[in-house]
Amino acid sequence: MNQERIGKVLKKTEADALLLCDPSAIFYLTGKTFSPGERFLGLLLNKEDRPKLFLNALFPYEPDEGLDVIVYSDTDVYTELLRPHLNPDWVLGVDKDLPACFLLPILKQKLVRDCVDGSLPVDQTRAIKDEEELRRMRRSSQINDEAMGIFKTLIKEGVTEKEVASQIPEIYKSLGAVSNSFEPIVAFGRNAADPHHMPDDTLLKEGDAVLFDVGCIYEDYCSDMTRTFFYKKGPTPEQRKIYELVKKANEDAEASIKAGVRLCDIDSVARNVIEKGGYGPYFTHRLGHFIGTQVHEYGDVSQSFTVPAEAGNTFSIEPGIYYPEILGCRIEDLVIVTEDGCEVLNHYPHDIEIIG
Amino acid sequence: MNQERIGKVLKKTEADALLLCDPSAIFYLTGKTFSPGERFLGLLLNKEDRPKLFLNALFPYEPDEGLDVIVYSDTDVYTELLRPHLNPDWVLGVDKDLPACFLLPILKQKLVRDCVDGSLPVDQTRAIKDEEELRRMRRSSQINDEAMGIFKTLIKEGVTEKEVASQIPEIYKSLGAVSNSFEPIVAFGRNAADPHHMPDDTLLKEGDAVLFDVGCIYEDYCSDMTRTFFYKKGPTPEQRKIYELVKKANEDAEASIKAGVRLCDIDSVARNVIEKGGYGPYFTHRLGHFIGTQVHEYGDVSQSFTVPAEAGNTFSIEPGIYYPEILGCRIEDLVIVTEDGCEVLNHYPHDIEIIG
């Protein structure tokens, strides 16, 4: 149990109680990991009482002094399980991920007066990493930097994207990571111009762009980095122009970060660079996303997030230009926001690099 | 688009329209695969109008004559996206998995009169596989049978569970599967008595039970099978008693299956065998789960499912006894329900087998 984090969350909520179900939020607050599948898992927090965890009997757990565990079986009735612990006068903040099959019965049977989305206090607390979390974030990205140096050596005549991607998990493990943090993206040539491309049987050919969007998990914390290489042949003049724009967008955005600067304004810095360069319509996504124990945590570096960055925020800066006929290119780092700037966690160079 | 399946679903629902979000349900009805992450993905079905898909601009799709696609961007407002396509007089059936952050705004802004859990018509339709689905289910389990014959050869002096488990994905691929259908469970000795054990660094030792709970994906359809072996030394008399009880529970349950028999009664057959044998408290889970494009689909073979089995249902039969001091043992097959019995998809023998 992390009483300090629970205290911070409860201080931020206006609801009478919170019912969380996201295993990553529950891990953040209790230190316990569960993979409940389709079965109900709930952590009930309120200011007046001890935290309560609803857990199916199938899942083992280590008892914890600070937590009451209510174990149920597959034959128990869900609403009867919750009823004694809720209050018809309450406004209940529910996890933003609480599935309809668990939310609708609470509403229909009026187990509480009303339900509201209650995740924001948790998300806002999670968004500011403490020192121990930052240590892990740094190490995770350090491993990712080292790994990138190895991944590029896999790029050889005749390989396919899938063949390269399939070697990535073991390389991470050999460097001390637990696993990759998401399915690695390896994209050759035109495929690099699809931001969500999944590795397929595309064969590498001379002159291809080679994009790696990869990350690992170290002590529960994720890294995430993208680099775009050129295979055997340097970029054409237009490719160079695109690459340098993306690089400038990345670096100008990173230079603009400090506590108090709005996330949307960081996004604008990168977006303006690319728009002024004439490629605005080809930068089709947000500039970045928050990250921690999950690759995508609450918080975007985008036009829709108008809140200021805070010291301890960790997010990606990943501008890209996706121009299928010419080049698909993305350069992504993770950063930690500080009071007077930011700490860039990735040190693998941004410069044009010809490999193979 | 699969108009026939959509027709069946709409015929079964009493809601005015259905808003589905589960990617596997959307795949079942449209043939299209999406991995939207935290972004909204919705398939809106109603009797009066063409199906509509709400899709973030980030995700590419192949246009389809039978489907209107409403593409939105990260800066669009969710409720304004939905409003023109909903009706304040409707009762909207929502996906059982629709997250609270997408359900609550529909309710608060009264985009419809009421929301109910609308997944049952989809789940009931999916639960009855057609011939093409059954062909894939058979082949997926055939590969799983072959694979089990290979997995047991990995059991050698000095290996750990993790080392064995890490080789499983490649073996499936070599046999023509796309991947494993879930993280393989490999459990040695006492670990076999934890039904949800994940492979760790436990070293194999003589006399250990060796449990494999494994499955693969073939043309989108999953297999799932468990066998429990003995390493180098045959079972003790009590281990043999437990093993034979589990085997009898499996085989008696399978013999009891045919269309019209209630799922809870199939569960009872296995449960009675184990209870009569004196190990009732050590069989701690349902007898089986439905399976198809997902390893766990809607439908259980358990005391709480009192509906009759129907021809075309595919589910697991997986009794187990988990007695940490003596033996953890599970024997699991997949079956297809037929009018006069069932087709057991796994042919790997049930008999006690000493390996290594």
Interface residues (C-beta under 8 A of the other chain):
Chain A: S35 G37 E38 A57 L58 F59 P60 D74 T75 V94 D95 K96 D97 L98 P99 A100 C101 L103 L104 L107 C115 V116 D117 S119 D194 P195 H196 T284 H285 R286 H296 D300 S302 Q303 S304
Chain B: S35 G37 E38 A57 L58 F59 P60 D74 T75 V94 D95 K96 D97 L98 P99 A100 C101 L103 L104 L107 C115 V116 D117 S119 D194 P195 H196 T284 H285 R286 H296 D300 S302 Q303 S304
